């Protein structure tokens, strides 16, 4: 939902303290879609009240599900017995791309699904051809009528599916549909992101027989009866990454209590290469910031590579590091939109197609910036914590789509982030030149 909410981010002291992260938004969304596969009462724990989760609640309710979301304790109750519909209206589908994830479960439960094309962050063309081609391969008939994608099948067939690219959404959608298909479905070049593996865990708890083999093979013995479950969602590695970077960029020291290091190995390695100290313990992941961090280069890749969703936040940290960093975005072709906003704050970045070259500067300055997607909003807030003066960020609906109360957690660690309403006052960017003139 687009609002006139905006965020005022003050330059922060060194952040310090301990916080926990919610369950991963991307795991919650697909897990919620998977409830269509069985009939009964599900309970999910540590569910963030991010807007995308609220959209998915509306989507499932529009199909007939009864849902109660205890937002104080972050517990989500879904009764899927009452789901009787298989048509998802465009108003809901357009709000987020993850809505495509109900296609496989609806096909499994009803043998049909009618969905409008999904929306979501504008970070590239984001086609859904892998989903469609492979449902067709499994025997579904797919047509396009009055802006609805109509998918139907009397009986899906088990197949060996080869994905051209390890797409997270296509792997999840095909895996969920395959749980209903008698016989063996094999997904080759499957995505193995922690959120995909959490879905595997959920489906296995429900009664599915699924085996994950290296490198990137998922085998589903389908046709088993699935039952409702209780499940605690895997901790959000992207929220954990944001909080660790907030400590790094302010020169502080922060512990993320329930974060799982093995979900974010390459990211943690890059933080260490910058000079930060990472400690893993029973108490979670702690980052002690190095006071003169070095720039590091990286390129994004499917798991276990550097996650595309941490590219923008990690770029924020490079803007103030010593030396040059080369960042290459290989997953989405249009995911450097945040560069323009970082430049407004004094960052020195050159872009060549999907590569950004960042030359670290000594200081950045608060400016009026616009968040263009979820992770861009995170990057801008991080730079705001380190930039002189105040940063005003609009486009907060993106921040709300991805995170619940992240600004409150940052404030708990010592940041000063305020949410305001109405038309934001413009910030005059105080560049080095302007700062010198003002000092005269
Ligand atoms: C999911 C995550 C998103 C993350 C992304 C990559 C959710 C809700 N979102 O998105 O946060 O950034 O994984 O880790 O889990 N592609 C095609 N055809 C398809 C499907 C994908 O060409 O049918 C391409 C995409 O355009 C993209 C690449 O494959 O270039 C990866 O996309 P994919 O892994 O499918 O991302 P999502 O599942 O949409």
Boltz pocket constraint, residues with backbone or C-beta under 6 A from the ligand:
constraints:
  - pocket:
      binder: B
      contacts: [[A, 25], [A, 26], [A, 27], [A, 29], [A, 97], [A, 98], [A, 124], [A, 125], [A, 126], [A, 127], [A, 128], [A, 129], [A, 130], [A, 131], [A, 132], [A, 165], [A, 166], [A, 167], [A, 168], [A, 169], [A, 170], [A, 191], [A, 193], [A, 195], [A, 308], [A, 309], [A, 330], [A, 331], [A, 332], [A, 333]]
      max_distance: 6.0
